[in-house]
Amino acid sequence: MHWTQSTGAHFTQGRIQRAWRTQGYERGRLGYPTSDEYSSGANKRQNYEGGYILWSSKAGARIFYS
């Protein structure tokens, strides 16, 4: 679980967490999570201060910066 006063408390797990790790966790460009993981169509998604990570079984984890 990760928490800040501005983003609240959010869990990261699995392949989305591994992708976030490659970006340097909260010290990276994505920053802290601003949502828990949720379904977005056939994908899983988690939002961060600086973008989001989208995971699908076909494409794996993809990182999008805002």
C-alpha positions as a Markdown table, in Angstrom:
| # | Residue | x | y | z |
|---|---|---|---|---|
| 1 | Met | 0.0 | 0.0 | 0.0 |
| 2 | His | 1.2 | 3.5 | -0.8 |
| 3 | Trp | -0.2 | 6.7 | 0.8 |
| 4 | Thr | 0.3 | 10.4 | 0.6 |
| 5 | Gln | -2.0 | 13.1 | 1.9 |
| 6 | Ser | -2.8 | 14.3 | -1.6 |
| 7 | Thr | -3.3 | 10.9 | -3.3 |
| 8 | Gly | -4.7 | 8.8 | -0.5 |
| 9 | Ala | -4.0 | 5.1 | 0.1 |
| 10 | His | -3.8 | 2.8 | -2.9 |
| 11 | Phe | -2.6 | -0.8 | -3.5 |
| 12 | Thr | -0.3 | -1.9 | -6.3 |
| 13 | Gln | 0.2 | -5.5 | -7.2 |
| 14 | Gly | 1.2 | -8.0 | -9.9 |
| 15 | Arg | 2.4 | -6.9 | -13.3 |
| 16 | Ile | 1.3 | -3.4 | -12.9 |
| 17 | Gln | 3.4 | -3.1 | -9.8 |
| 18 | Arg | 6.4 | -4.6 | -11.7 |
| 19 | Ala | 6.0 | -2.0 | -14.5 |
| 20 | Trp | 5.8 | 0.8 | -11.9 |
| 21 | Arg | 9.0 | -0.6 | -10.3 |
| 22 | Thr | 10.9 | -0.3 | -13.6 |
| 23 | Gln | 10.0 | 3.4 | -13.6 |
| 24 | Gly | 11.5 | 3.9 | -10.1 |
| 25 | Tyr | 8.3 | 3.6 | -8.0 |
| 26 | Glu | 7.1 | 6.9 | -6.6 |
| 27 | Arg | 10.5 | 8.6 | -7.4 |
| 28 | Gly | 9.9 | 8.0 | -11.1 |
| 29 | Arg | 8.0 | 10.0 | -13.6 |
| 30 | Leu | 4.7 | 8.3 | -12.7 |
| 31 | Gly | 4.9 | 9.3 | -9.1 |
| 32 | Tyr | 2.4 | 7.9 | -6.6 |
| 33 | Pro | -0.7 | 5.9 | -7.5 |
| 34 | Thr | -4.0 | 7.9 | -7.5 |
| 35 | Ser | -6.3 | 4.9 | -7.9 |
| 36 | Asp | -6.4 | 1.2 | -7.1 |
| 37 | Glu | -6.1 | -1.2 | -10.1 |
| 38 | Tyr | -9.4 | -1.4 | -11.9 |
| 39 | Ser | -10.9 | -3.0 | -15.1 |
| 40 | Ser | -11.0 | -0.9 | -18.2 |
| 41 | Gly | -12.7 | -3.1 | -20.8 |
| 42 | Ala | -10.6 | -6.2 | -21.2 |
| 43 | Asn | -7.6 | -4.5 | -19.6 |
| 44 | Lys | -6.4 | -3.7 | -16.1 |
| 45 | Arg | -5.5 | -0.1 | -15.4 |
| 46 | Gln | -4.0 | 1.9 | -12.5 |
| 47 | Asn | -3.7 | 5.7 | -12.5 |
| 48 | Tyr | -0.7 | 7.6 | -11.2 |
| 49 | Glu | 0.2 | 11.3 | -10.6 |
| 50 | Gly | 2.0 | 11.4 | -13.9 |
| 51 | Gly | 0.0 | 9.0 | -16.1 |
| 52 | Tyr | -1.2 | 5.4 | -15.9 |
| 53 | Ile | -0.3 | 1.8 | -16.5 |
| 54 | Leu | -2.5 | -0.4 | -18.7 |
| 55 | Trp | -2.1 | -4.1 | -18.7 |
| 56 | Ser | -3.6 | -6.7 | -21.0 |
| 57 | Ser | -2.8 | -10.4 | -21.6 |
| 58 | Lys | -2.0 | -9.7 | -25.2 |
| 59 | Ala | 0.2 | -6.5 | -24.9 |
| 60 | Gly | 1.5 | -6.8 | -21.3 |
| 61 | Ala | 2.0 | -3.7 | -19.3 |
| 62 | Arg | 2.1 | -0.4 | -21.2 |
| 63 | Ile | 3.0 | 2.9 | -19.6 |
| 64 | Phe | 1.3 | 6.2 | -20.6 |
| 65 | Tyr | 2.5 | 9.6 | -19.3 |
| 66 | Ser | 0.3 | 12.6 | -19.0 |
